[in-house]
Amino acid sequence: MPIDRSRPVDLARLKLRSVRDRPHLVDIGRFAGVPSEGVSFAAWLESLPDYLGARRLRDAVHAIVQARRAGRPVVFAMGAHVVKVGCGPVIIDLIQRGVITAVACNGATAIHDVEVAMMGATSEDVAASIRDGSFGMVRETMAFFATAARQGSGRGVGLGRAIGRLILRRRFPYAHLSILAAATQLGIPATVHVAIGTDTVHMAPQADGARIGEASLTDFRRLCGVVAQLGAARPGETGGVWCNVGSAVILPEVFLKAVAVARNLGADLDAMTTVNVDMLRHYRPAQNVLTRPVAEGRGLDLAGHHEILLPLLRQAIIEAATDTPRRTPAPPGKRGSACADGAIRDGKR
């Protein structure tokens, strides 16, 4: 090999410029403020630096508020962790305010939602119960979901609506903490997307794959109709928002297929915004929620813990929204679209 005998470069020949002539990515106008104690939440939020996560949080809030003011849907697609870290009341409040206009969940989310409504507690120590074979072997939950699948598999009911109706019909003591019951009671789409074999209730002897599949397929087709509405009502106007919250695989895959169906049938979704909320960044949410389905710049990634981010997101939304009267449940037998006028309701009880 030849020996490199080149001389060191002469740095005195570098072409320099003034730092004042250079474009800057950071400036003090976007630095954090230091609010005094006792300030309002709105003032505190305004004090956050205008960079990265804080900026994406503001952008997500703006997209959601503008979508509802324009009468476009805001969909929350949720993994089980949302319920397991106690954020059900946050989601229910946003449903009642007319911010969330449809909810989608996987089977695990529905299981925890039902158990919370049934007895005010849910989740087990999997590491302990898997070793003696007792994991998931609970009589009441299995029986409930077998009944829900039977009732949801006929007449186009769907699994989500059947679960919500059954919770309300049985007058569970904590039904007011059920996301699916709240959605059903207020007449907004609630869908459950099942992967057979992934949920404890599929181990039940009375589990009926045909009924589970039919009920969940009905929900998928219903969700395709929701996704088709996420575009702008007219060219140049605001579109709707899809929020994927804590689902790493199933719901991003469901969303991608629903987008394909909607666009194949003629929906223009270019004005749609997507948001992913999770403490870890995963491949499928990045590709199937934030990148592939949307125009560049319309996918917002909010990385962080649900138990912190979701209450922050809720409060920021209601601070940014116009106060109007709170929605009340529809009378028995009456259903309708939630806040079709695009109003965001006041949460005062």
C-alpha positions in Angstrom: 0.0 0.0 0.0 1.4 3.4 -0.9 2.2 5.7 2.0 0.0 8.9 2.2 2.5 11.8 2.1 -0.1 14.6 1.7 0.5 17.6 3.8 -2.0 18.9 6.3 -4.5 21.3 4.8 -4.0 25.0 5.3 -7.0 26.1 7.4 -6.0 29.7 6.9 -7.6 29.4 3.4 -11.1 28.6 4.8 -13.9 30.9 3.6 -15.6 32.3 6.7 -18.8 34.3 7.2 -20.3 36.2 10.1 -22.5 34.2 12.5 -25.1 37.0 11.9 -25.4 36.0 8.2 -26.1 32.3 9.0 -29.7 31.0 9.1 -30.5 29.7 12.6 -32.8 26.9 13.7 -32.9 28.2 17.3 -33.8 31.6 18.6 -34.8 33.1 21.9 -38.2 34.0 20.7 -39.1 30.3 20.9 -37.5 29.7 24.3 -39.5 28.5 27.3 -41.0 31.1 29.6 -40.9 30.9 33.3 -44.5 31.3 34.5 -45.1 32.3 38.1 -46.9 30.1 40.6 -50.6 29.9 40.3 -50.9 30.7 36.6 -53.7 29.3 34.5 -53.1 26.1 32.5 -53.4 28.1 29.2 -50.6 30.4 30.4 -48.5 27.5 31.4 -49.0 25.8 28.1 -48.1 29.0 26.3 -44.8 29.1 28.3 -43.6 25.8 26.8 -40.7 26.2 24.3 -41.8 26.2 20.7 -39.7 23.1 19.7 -40.1 19.4 19.0 -42.6 17.7 21.3 -44.1 20.9 22.7 -44.6 22.2 19.2 -46.2 18.9 18.0 -48.5 19.0 21.0 -49.7 22.5 20.1 -50.1 21.4 16.4 -52.1 18.3 17.5 -54.4 20.5 19.7 -54.8 23.0 16.8 -55.6 20.2 14.3 -58.2 18.6 16.6 -60.0 21.9 17.5 -60.0 23.1 13.9 -61.4 19.7 12.8 -64.3 19.9 15.2 -65.0 23.5 14.3 -65.2 22.4 10.7 -67.5 19.5 11.5 -64.9 16.9 10.7 -64.4 13.7 12.7 -61.8 13.2 15.4 -61.2 9.4 15.9 -59.3 7.9 18.9 -58.0 4.4 18.1 -56.7 3.0 21.4 -54.7 0.2 22.8 -55.3 -1.4 26.2 -52.7 0.7 28.0 -55.0 3.8 27.8 -57.5 2.0 30.1 -54.9 0.3 32.2 -53.2 3.6 33.2 -56.5 5.1 34.3 -57.1 7.4 31.3 -60.7 6.2 30.6 -62.2 9.3 32.3 -60.1 11.5 30.0 -61.4 9.8 26.9 -65.0 9.8 28.2 -64.9 13.5 28.9 -63.7 14.3 25.4 -66.5 12.1 24.0 -69.0 14.0 26.1 -67.6 17.3 25.0 -68.0 16.3 21.4 -64.3 16.4 20.7 -64.0 12.6 20.0 -66.6 11.6 17.5 -65.6 7.9 17.1 -63.5 5.4 19.0 -61.8 2.2 17.8 -60.0 -0.3 20.0 -58.5 -3.8 19.9 -59.8 -6.7 21.8 -57.6 -6.2 24.9 -58.9 -2.6 25.3 -62.4 -3.8 25.2 -61.7 -6.5 27.8 -60.2 -4.0 30.3 -63.0 -1.5 29.6 -65.6 -4.1 30.4 -63.9 -5.3 33.6 -63.6 -1.7 34.8 -67.3 -1.2 34.3 -68.1 -4.6 35.9 -66.1 -4.3 39.1 -63.9 -1.2 39.1 -60.7 -3.1 38.6 -58.8 -5.0 35.8 -55.5 -6.5 34.7 -53.6 -9.3 36.3 -50.0 -10.2 37.0 -49.3 -12.2 33.8 -45.8 -13.3 34.9 -47.3 -15.0 38.0 -50.5 -16.4 36.5 -49.0 -17.8 33.3 -46.9 -20.3 35.2 -49.8 -22.1 36.8 -52.2 -21.9 33.8 -54.6 -19.5 35.5 -53.8 -16.5 33.2 -57.0 -15.2 31.6 -59.2 -18.0 33.0 -62.0 -15.8 34.4 -65.6 -16.9 34.1 -67.4 -13.6 34.0 -65.4 -11.9 31.3 -65.4 -14.9 29.1 -69.2 -15.2 29.4 -69.7 -11.5 28.8 -67.8 -11.5 25.5 -69.4 -14.7 24.3 -72.8 -12.9 24.7 -71.5 -9.7 23.1 -70.2 -11.6 20.1 -73.6 -13.3 19.7 -75.5 -10.0 19.9 -73.0 -8.1 17.7 -72.9 -10.7 14.9 -76.4 -10.1 13.6 -78.3 -7.3 11.9 -75.2 -5.2 11.4 -74.8 -4.4 15.1 -71.1 -4.9 15.4 -68.9 -5.9 18.4 -68.3 -2.4 19.9 -71.9 -1.4 19.9 -72.9 -4.7 21.3 -70.4 -4.4 24.2 -71.5 -0.9 25.0 -75.2 -1.9 25.0 -74.6 -4.9 27.2 -72.7 -2.9 29.8 -75.6 -0.4 30.0 -78.3 -3.0 29.9 -76.7 -4.9 32.8 -76.3 -1.7 34.8 -72.7 -2.4 35.8 -71.8 -0.4 38.9 -69.0 1.4 37.1 -70.5 1.8 33.7 -69.9 5.5 33.9 -66.2 4.7 33.5 -66.6 2.6 30.4 -65.4 4.2 27.1 -67.5 1.8 25.0 -70.6 2.5 27.1 -70.1 6.2 26.8 -69.7 6.0 23.1 -72.8 3.8 22.7 -74.9 6.0 25.1 -74.0 9.2 23.1 -74.5 7.6 19.7 -71.0 7.7 18.2 -69.3 4.9 16.4 -67.5 2.5 18.7 -65.6 -0.4 17.0 -63.6 -3.3 18.2 -61.0 -4.9 15.9 -60.1 -8.5 17.0 -57.2 -10.7 16.0 -58.4 -14.2 16.8 -56.2 -15.8 19.5 -54.7 -12.6 20.9 -57.3 -12.1 23.6 -57.9 -14.1 26.8 -61.6 -14.4 26.0 -60.7 -16.4 22.9 -59.7 -19.3 25.2 -63.2 -19.6 26.5 -65.0 -22.9 25.6 -68.0 -20.9 24.5 -66.0 -18.6 22.2 -67.5 -18.7 18.7 -65.0 -17.7 16.0 -67.7 -17.1 13.4 -69.6 -14.7 15.6 -66.6 -12.9 16.8 -65.3 -12.6 13.2 -68.7 -11.4 11.9 -69.1 -8.8 14.6 -65.6 -7.5 14.2 -65.9 -7.4 10.4 -69.0 -5.3 10.8 -67.0 -2.9 12.9 -64.3 -2.7 10.3 -66.7 -1.8 7.6 -68.3 0.8 9.9 -64.9 2.2 10.6 -64.2 2.5 6.8 -67.2 4.8 6.6 -65.8 6.9 9.5 -62.3 7.1 7.8 -63.9 8.2 4.6 -65.1 11.3 6.3 -61.7 12.4 7.5 -61.0 14.5 4.4 -62.2 18.1 4.1 -65.8 18.8 3.3 -64.7 21.1 0.4 -61.3 21.7 -1.2 -59.0 23.9 0.9 -60.9 23.3 4.1 -59.9 21.5 7.3 -59.9 17.8 7.5 -60.4 15.4 10.3 -57.9 13.8 12.7 -57.0 10.2 13.4 -55.3 9.6 16.8 -53.5 6.3 17.3 -53.0 6.0 21.0 -51.0 3.1 22.3 -51.5 0.5 19.6 -48.3 -0.7 18.0 -49.7 -3.2 15.5 -53.4 -4.0 15.2 -54.9 -0.6 14.9 -52.3 0.9 12.6 -52.9 -2.0 10.3 -56.6 -1.6 10.5 -56.3 2.1 9.8 -54.1 1.5 6.7 -56.7 -0.9 5.2 -59.6 1.5 6.0 -57.7 4.3 4.2 -57.3 2.0 1.2 -61.0 1.2 1.2 -62.0 4.9 1.6 -59.7 6.1 -1.2 -60.7 3.3 -3.5 -64.3 4.4 -3.1 -63.4 8.0 -4.0 -62.7 9.7 -0.7 -60.2 12.6 -0.8 -58.2 12.3 2.4 -55.4 14.8 1.6 -56.5 17.2 4.3 -56.5 14.5 7.0 -54.1 14.8 10.0 -52.8 11.8 12.0 -51.4 11.8 15.5 -49.5 9.0 17.3 -49.4 9.0 21.1 -47.2 6.4 22.7 -44.2 6.2 25.0 -42.2 4.2 22.5 -41.8 4.7 18.7 -42.8 1.7 16.7 -42.5 0.8 13.0 -46.2 0.4 12.2 -47.5 3.6 13.7 -44.6 5.4 12.1 -45.4 4.0 8.7 -49.1 3.2 8.7 -50.3 6.2 10.7 -47.7 9.1 10.4 -46.2 8.5 6.9 -48.0 6.4 4.3 -51.6 7.6 4.6 -51.0 11.4 4.9 -49.5 14.3 3.1 -46.0 15.4 4.3 -46.2 17.3 7.5 -49.6 16.0 8.5 -48.3 13.2 10.7 -47.6 14.3 14.3 -45.7 12.1 16.8 -46.2 12.7 20.5 -43.8 10.4 22.4 -44.5 10.1 26.1 -46.5 8.4 28.8 -50.3 8.2 28.2 -51.0 9.0 31.9 -49.2 12.4 31.3 -49.8 13.2 27.7 -53.5 12.4 27.5 -54.6 14.7 30.4 -52.3 17.4 29.0 -53.9 17.0 25.5 -57.4 17.1 26.9 -56.8 20.2 29.0 -55.1 22.0 26.0 -58.0 21.2 23.8 -60.7 22.4 26.1 -58.7 25.6 26.8 -58.5 26.3 23.1 -62.1 25.5 22.4 -65.2 27.6 22.6 -67.5 26.9 25.5 -70.9 25.5 24.6 -73.4 23.4 26.5 -72.4 19.9 27.4 -74.0 17.0 25.4 -76.4 14.7 27.2 -77.0 11.1 26.4 -79.6 10.4 23.7 -83.0 9.0 24.9 -83.3 5.2 24.8 -83.8 4.1 21.2 -82.5 7.3 19.7 -79.2 7.6 18.0 -77.5 10.3 16.1 -74.1 11.7 15.1 -72.2 13.4 17.9 -71.8 17.1 17.6 -72.5 17.1 13.8 -72.4 20.9 13.9 -68.7 20.8 15.0 -69.3 22.3 18.4 -67.0 21.4 21.3 -69.0 21.2 24.4 -68.3 22.6 27.8 -67.5 20.1 30.6 -69.3 21.8 33.4 -71.6 19.4 35.2 
